[in-house]
Amino acid sequence: MSSGGKRKIKIEFEDFNGRKIKIEVSGPSTGEEIKRIYEFLSNNVNNDVSNYDVERKDTKFQKFYEILLKHFPVGVFTSTDALLVAQEEFGTSLSQALVSTYLMRLVDRGLLSRKWSSSGWIYSIAKSPMIQQ
């Protein structure tokens, strides 16, 4: 069943290893190509967050995550709370934008939960990390 017209389908995503994957199908398509791509990705991309190595141990991002685990093992916190403890632990000034970016990456990776409250976004640790040492 051909669509008869030219089309372009782009699929872009980042896997749990940080690899950016881009797939583009141009021209007439029966949809069979998309089905094959989906089957390939289903069989070859590991979506199991529990096996995910957050980042290398020596990165600022990993250290930020460890700070959150240390200071907020239970309960909730705001981005401002995270900023203050990170600045204290790093001993340097950090921007709110950097902290917000790190928090969103952790939410996207399933390591933090985020919920809207009347005072803004609140975060909590989603689960124990499975970090390969």
PATORTOR-457155 format. One record per residue (C-alpha): residue number from 1; residue in three letters; x, y, z. Coordinates in steps of 0.5 Angstrom, whole numbers. Example, Ala and Ser with C-alpha at 12.3 -4.5 7.8 and 13.67 -1.06 7.14 Angstrom:
[rec 1,"ALA",[25,-9,16]]
[rec 2,"SER",[27,-2,14]]
This chain:
[rec 1,"MET",[0,0,0]]
[rec 2,"SER",[4,6,-3]]
[rec 3,"SER",[3,13,0]]
[rec 4,"GLY",[4,15,-7]]
[rec 5,"GLY",[8,22,-5]]
[rec 6,"LYS",[14,24,-3]]
[rec 7,"ARG",[15,24,5]]
[rec 8,"LYS",[20,25,10]]
[rec 9,"ILE",[20,21,17]]
[rec 10,"LYS",[26,23,22]]
[rec 11,"ILE",[27,20,28]]
[rec 12,"GLU",[32,23,33]]
[rec 13,"PHE",[33,20,40]]
[rec 14,"GLU",[38,19,46]]
[rec 15,"ASP",[39,12,49]]
[rec 16,"PHE",[41,11,56]]
[rec 17,"ASN",[48,11,54]]
[rec 18,"GLY",[48,18,52]]
[rec 19,"ARG",[49,16,44]]
[rec 20,"LYS",[45,21,40]]
[rec 21,"ILE",[41,17,34]]
[rec 22,"LYS",[38,20,28]]
[rec 23,"ILE",[34,16,23]]
[rec 24,"GLU",[31,19,17]]
[rec 25,"VAL",[27,16,11]]
[rec 26,"SER",[26,20,5]]
[rec 27,"GLY",[21,19,-1]]
[rec 28,"PRO",[15,14,-2]]
[rec 29,"SER",[14,9,3]]
[rec 30,"THR",[10,3,5]]
[rec 31,"GLY",[11,4,12]]
[rec 32,"GLU",[15,-3,12]]
[rec 33,"GLU",[21,1,13]]
[rec 34,"ILE",[18,4,19]]
[rec 35,"LYS",[16,-3,22]]
[rec 36,"ARG",[23,-5,21]]
[rec 37,"ILE",[26,0,24]]
[rec 38,"TYR",[22,0,30]]
[rec 39,"GLU",[23,-8,30]]
[rec 40,"PHE",[31,-7,30]]
[rec 41,"LEU",[30,-1,36]]
[rec 42,"SER",[26,-6,40]]
[rec 43,"ASN",[31,-11,40]]
[rec 44,"ASN",[37,-7,40]]
[rec 45,"VAL",[36,-1,45]]
[rec 46,"ASN",[37,-3,52]]
[rec 47,"ASN",[31,1,56]]
[rec 48,"ASP",[32,-2,62]]
[rec 49,"VAL",[34,4,67]]
[rec 50,"SER",[36,0,73]]
[rec 51,"ASN",[42,-2,68]]
[rec 52,"TYR",[44,5,66]]
[rec 53,"ASP",[51,7,68]]
[rec 54,"VAL",[49,15,70]]
[rec 55,"GLU",[56,18,67]]
[rec 56,"ARG",[63,16,69]]
[rec 57,"LYS",[64,17,76]]
[rec 58,"ASP",[69,23,75]]
[rec 59,"THR",[64,28,72]]
[rec 60,"LYS",[61,34,75]]
[rec 61,"PHE",[54,31,73]]
[rec 62,"GLN",[55,24,77]]
[rec 63,"LYS",[58,28,83]]
[rec 64,"PHE",[52,33,83]]
[rec 65,"TYR",[47,26,83]]
[rec 66,"GLU",[51,23,89]]
[rec 67,"ILE",[50,30,92]]
[rec 68,"LEU",[43,29,91]]
[rec 69,"LEU",[43,22,94]]
[rec 70,"LYS",[47,24,100]]
[rec 71,"HIS",[43,30,102]]
[rec 72,"PHE",[36,28,100]]
[rec 73,"PRO",[35,20,100]]
[rec 74,"VAL",[28,21,102]]
[rec 75,"GLY",[23,27,102]]
[rec 76,"VAL",[23,32,96]]
[rec 77,"PHE",[27,38,94]]
[rec 78,"THR",[27,44,90]]
[rec 79,"SER",[32,46,84]]
[rec 80,"THR",[34,52,89]]
[rec 81,"ASP",[35,47,95]]
[rec 82,"ALA",[39,43,90]]
[rec 83,"LEU",[43,49,88]]
[rec 84,"LEU",[45,51,95]]
[rec 85,"VAL",[47,44,97]]
[rec 86,"ALA",[51,43,90]]
[rec 87,"GLN",[55,50,91]]
[rec 88,"GLU",[56,48,98]]
[rec 89,"GLU",[59,41,96]]
[rec 90,"PHE",[63,44,90]]
[rec 91,"GLY",[65,50,94]]
[rec 92,"THR",[64,54,88]]
[rec 93,"SER",[58,58,85]]
[rec 94,"LEU",[54,54,80]]
[rec 95,"SER",[48,57,75]]
[rec 96,"GLN",[41,56,76]]
[rec 97,"ALA",[41,54,69]]
[rec 98,"LEU",[46,48,70]]
[rec 99,"VAL",[42,45,76]]
[rec 100,"SER",[36,45,72]]
[rec 101,"THR",[39,42,66]]
[rec 102,"TYR",[42,37,71]]
[rec 103,"LEU",[35,36,74]]
[rec 104,"MET",[32,35,68]]
[rec 105,"ARG",[37,30,65]]
[rec 106,"LEU",[36,26,72]]
[rec 107,"VAL",[28,26,71]]
[rec 108,"ASP",[29,24,63]]
[rec 109,"ARG",[33,18,66]]
[rec 110,"GLY",[28,16,71]]
[rec 111,"LEU",[33,17,77]]
[rec 112,"LEU",[29,23,79]]
[rec 113,"SER",[21,24,80]]
[rec 114,"ARG",[19,31,78]]
[rec 115,"LYS",[12,34,81]]
[rec 116,"TRP",[8,40,80]]
[rec 117,"SER",[6,44,87]]
[rec 118,"SER",[4,51,88]]
[rec 119,"SER",[11,53,90]]
[rec 120,"GLY",[14,50,83]]
[rec 121,"TRP",[17,44,81]]
[rec 122,"ILE",[19,39,87]]
[rec 123,"TYR",[24,33,86]]
[rec 124,"SER",[25,26,89]]
[rec 125,"ILE",[30,21,88]]
[rec 126,"ALA",[26,16,84]]
[rec 127,"LYS",[30,9,86]]
[rec 128,"SER",[37,7,88]]
[rec 129,"PRO",[42,8,83]]
[rec 130,"MET",[45,2,80]]
[rec 131,"ILE",[52,5,78]]
[rec 132,"GLN",[58,0,76]]
[rec 133,"GLN",[64,2,79]]
